[in-house]
Amino acid sequence: MAKKKARTPLPPRSVQAPKARPGGRQGGGAAGGGFADNLGLGQRNALYAVSGAGIVALIVVVAIVALGGGGNAIADSQVAALLKTAGCTFRTVKGYVPKGQGTHVNSLTAKLPWNTDPPSNGQHYPQWAVWGFYTQAVNPRMVVHDEEHGGVIYWWGPQVPAATVTQLRALYNEQPVGTFGTPYAGLGAKIAITAWTGNPSTYQQNGDYGQGHIGICTRYTAATHTAFQAFRKAYRGHGPEGIPLSADHPGMGP
């Protein structure tokens, strides 16, 4: 059962308020929604890539069709395969909180023992960040709390081209509910996607802190777009605290 959150101040003043692109799609509240509605764009882009990329792009197309034709569930192995095809890395790790310590650390500067970079799980600040897509970095200690609430996070380094950030914003606009975008200094010229999943009925019991999921890419292509859509479908709204997506709309906060 989710713990009651104390009301605290909004994110640091340097963070810019999220700006939704006019005409951007607003997602529904069901976990995993939005993927099938927007699959056409990724499928068309992948098909266009076939002529230039040969068999690798063909594999992507087959994967897209397979994902679009089944039920709602997408396995880690499917997400991993799509990210690999896109030239990215993927890991699922056991959620980690030091023994004898809690998930909350009342500091925005403390060095926390995260087991992925950017963080995909673990200790975090007691207040979460207001949901949105930001152009200035949000403190990751707050963003991890959004992951605990079921958020899928898009991260990018300071050397990532503006055109790529625009593509990530378009991806965010496809499904802004339960998703979040922020720069992250440690990524350099790379982009990443993360999520934290778990079973709310056993969370924080006997060392159960769920699982962190992370994909890291060096560029954003049609194949990356498809892989990120699959990642979002697989993990969005499945945070270990069991917070409903109805509480994760853009602009919502503590």
PyMOL commands that set and color helices and strands:
alter all, ss='L'
color gray80, all
select helices_A, chain A and resi 35-53+55-69+76-85+140-148+162-174+185-187+222-235+245-247
alter helices_A, ss='H'
color red, helices_A
select strands_A, chain A and resi 89-94+152-156+179-183+191-197+211-217
alter strands_A, ss='S'
color yellow, strands_A
deselect
rebuild
show_as cartoon
